[in-house]
Amino acid sequence: MEIEYEVQIRKATEADLRDIVRLWKGNIRTINTSSDIADLYHSFERYFFVVTMADKVIGFVGGAIRRGHGHISGLAVDKGYRMEEIGKRLLKIVDHEFRASGFDKVTLEVRKSNWGAIRFYKKQGYKRAYLIKGYYADGEDAIVYEKKI
Ligand SMILES: CC(C)(COP(=O)(O)OP(=O)(O)OC[C@H]1O[C@@H](n2cnc3c(N)ncnc32)[C@H](O)[C@@H]1OP(=O)(O)O)[C@@H](O)C(=O)NCCC(=O)NCCS
């Protein structure tokens, strides 16, 4: 008999931090250390959500407040669970939280070479705003995307 587990999205808790760090470092090319990620979580925990399946954390979104608007600091879905609308649901739930806080705009940075994520964000209504030359530690440019919510 095959057991079908339900995918659930909920607010992240302190106990999820290890999984968030694992997913962040394992899926996003970043120089953020575990302690940078923990600091972000502690500053902006209202905007952190995880997706679980059978109690295993398979995705997360980490939002923040940046210059008076919402910002996506990190978003990742485990490789085996992509293209199942999980990323889309994570963005939706954090947008809802940003709106509830009174923000009307969300921004994010993405590596110029990260075509998959760029396609994904465009499909979620993000528009290219501007480029930041050499934004990443390895010299790659970032493209800033934004969306009115
Ligand atoms: C980007 C990411 C979070 C998308 O998550 P996901 O759960 O696979 O995305 P979804 O299934 O919700 O996709 C929503 C839409 O985007 C599209 N999409 C998602 N990933 C895509 C890709 N790599 N290439 C093209 N389109 C893509 C889907 O086809 C879907 O389109 P539809 O609405 O027309 O059906 C996931 O690929 C990921 O974790 N990537 C690695 C980490 C990363 O790059 N994060 C972003 C930088 S911080």
The ligand as an SDF file (V2000), in Angstrom:
LIG
                    3D

 48 50  0  0  0  0  0  0  0  0999 V2000
   13.0560   28.5840   -7.5840 C   0  0  0  0  0  0  0  0  0  0  0  0
   12.3570   27.4520   -6.8130 C   0  0  0  0  0  0  0  0  0  0  0  0
   12.1300   27.8940   -5.3640 C   0  0  0  0  0  0  0  0  0  0  0  0
   10.9990   27.1640   -7.4930 C   0  0  0  0  0  0  0  0  0  0  0  0
   10.2620   26.2540   -6.6780 O   0  0  0  0  0  0  0  0  0  0  0  0
    9.2350   25.1970   -7.2990 P   0  0  0  0  0  0  0  0  0  0  0  0
    8.4270   24.6470   -6.1740 O   0  0  0  0  0  0  0  0  0  0  0  0
    9.9360   24.2160   -8.1540 O   0  0  0  0  0  0  0  0  0  0  0  0
    8.3330   26.1370   -8.2390 O   0  0  0  0  0  0  0  0  0  0  0  0
    6.7910   25.9530   -8.6130 P   0  0  0  0  0  0  0  0  0  0  0  0
    6.5010   24.5060   -8.8600 O   0  0  0  0  0  0  0  0  0  0  0  0
    5.9420   26.6520   -7.5860 O   0  0  0  0  0  0  0  0  0  0  0  0
    6.7240   26.7440   -9.9940 O   0  0  0  0  0  0  0  0  0  0  0  0
    5.8080   27.7960  -10.2750 C   0  0  0  0  0  0  0  0  0  0  0  0
    5.9280   28.1470  -11.7460 C   0  0  0  0  0  0  0  0  0  0  0  0
    7.2900   28.5080  -12.0680 O   0  0  0  0  0  0  0  0  0  0  0  0
    7.8090   27.6270  -13.0700 C   0  0  0  0  0  0  0  0  0  0  0  0
    9.1860   27.2450  -12.7470 N   0  0  0  0  0  0  0  0  0  0  0  0
    9.6520   26.8170  -11.5470 C   0  0  0  0  0  0  0  0  0  0  0  0
   10.9450   26.4910  -11.6470 N   0  0  0  0  0  0  0  0  0  0  0  0
   11.3040   26.7200  -12.9460 C   0  0  0  0  0  0  0  0  0  0  0  0
   12.5030   26.5250  -13.6790 C   0  0  0  0  0  0  0  0  0  0  0  0
   13.6240   26.0750  -13.0910 N   0  0  0  0  0  0  0  0  0  0  0  0
   12.5150   26.8510  -15.0050 N   0  0  0  0  0  0  0  0  0  0  0  0
   11.3960   27.3250  -15.6030 C   0  0  0  0  0  0  0  0  0  0  0  0
   10.2090   27.5190  -14.9640 N   0  0  0  0  0  0  0  0  0  0  0  0
   10.1710   27.2000  -13.6520 C   0  0  0  0  0  0  0  0  0  0  0  0
    6.9220   26.3920  -13.0290 C   0  0  0  0  0  0  0  0  0  0  0  0
    6.9100   25.7460  -14.2730 O   0  0  0  0  0  0  0  0  0  0  0  0
    5.5690   26.9730  -12.6730 C   0  0  0  0  0  0  0  0  0  0  0  0
    4.9750   27.5320  -13.8420 O   0  0  0  0  0  0  0  0  0  0  0  0
    3.3790   27.4350  -14.1000 P   0  0  0  0  0  0  0  0  0  0  0  0
    2.7620   28.2860  -12.9900 O   0  0  0  0  0  0  0  0  0  0  0  0
    3.2190   28.0110  -15.4590 O   0  0  0  0  0  0  0  0  0  0  0  0
    3.0170   25.9900  -13.9800 O   0  0  0  0  0  0  0  0  0  0  0  0
   13.1930   26.1340   -6.8400 C   0  0  0  0  0  0  0  0  0  0  0  0
   13.5200   25.8350   -8.1690 O   0  0  0  0  0  0  0  0  0  0  0  0
   14.4770   26.1960   -6.0410 C   0  0  0  0  0  0  0  0  0  0  0  0
   14.4960   25.9030   -4.8480 O   0  0  0  0  0  0  0  0  0  0  0  0
   15.5990   26.5440   -6.6940 N   0  0  0  0  0  0  0  0  0  0  0  0
   16.9140   26.5870   -6.0250 C   0  0  0  0  0  0  0  0  0  0  0  0
   17.0430   27.7330   -5.0720 C   0  0  0  0  0  0  0  0  0  0  0  0
   16.9310   29.0760   -5.7520 C   0  0  0  0  0  0  0  0  0  0  0  0
   17.4680   29.3070   -6.8380 O   0  0  0  0  0  0  0  0  0  0  0  0
   16.1870   29.9840   -5.0910 N   0  0  0  0  0  0  0  0  0  0  0  0
   15.9560   31.3160   -5.6210 C   0  0  0  0  0  0  0  0  0  0  0  0
   17.0880   32.2340   -5.3590 C   0  0  0  0  0  0  0  0  0  0  0  0
   17.0360   32.8430   -3.7170 S   0  0  0  0  0  0  0  0  0  0  0  0
  1  2  1  0
  2  3  1  0
  2  4  1  0
  2 36  1  0
  4  5  1  0
  5  6  1  0
  6  7  2  0
  6  8  1  0
  6  9  1  0
  9 10  1  0
 10 11  2  0
 10 12  1  0
 10 13  1  0
 13 14  1  0
 14 15  1  0
 15 16  1  0
 15 30  1  0
 16 17  1  0
 17 18  1  0
 17 28  1  0
 18 19  1  0
 18 27  1  0
 19 20  2  0
 20 21  1  0
 21 22  1  0
 21 27  2  0
 22 23  1  0
 22 24  2  0
 24 25  1  0
 25 26  2  0
 26 27  1  0
 28 29  1  0
 28 30  1  0
 30 31  1  0
 31 32  1  0
 32 33  2  0
 32 34  1  0
 32 35  1  0
 36 37  1  0
 36 38  1  0
 38 39  2  0
 38 40  1  0
 40 41  1  0
 41 42  1  0
 42 43  1  0
 43 44  2  0
 43 45  1  0
 45 46  1  0
 46 47  1  0
 47 48  1  0
M  END
$$$$
